[in-house]
């Protein structure tokens, strides 16, 4: 089984965030955010995050825009113009159109962790992306940190 983790950084201290990744055995963060220069958390900006991951945990970093939502559906959801259900459907349609199951190799996901800002996976696209890939590859165990 391939272990694929997910994590959000909002409402986490830097110590709990990095220690949680290290203890779980995460070897690579796959940033699924559309905008990875967010100021929501000082340690989560792209260049800073890449540095901290490497220095604190020896963890690699990549930013995968193919897993990010479009600005259009993200804005509509944030402004409450569409429901979570509508957002989910639109996001999954985007993943299908992008054919991410053919561009992401299952083995590259081993001990990787999808990152987004949402503190819980319930209403976050990182969970949807992980479940989408699980439905295609079948040998993925999803673990939410």
Buried (B, 14 or more C-beta within 10 A) or exposed (E): EBBBBBBBBBEBEBEEBBBBBBEBEBBBBBBBBBEBEBEEBEBBBBEEBBEBBEEBBEBBBEBBEEBBBEEEBBEBBEEEEBEEEEBBBBBBEBBEEBEBBEEBEBEEBBBBBBBBBBEEBEEBBBBBBBBBBBEBBEEBEBEBB
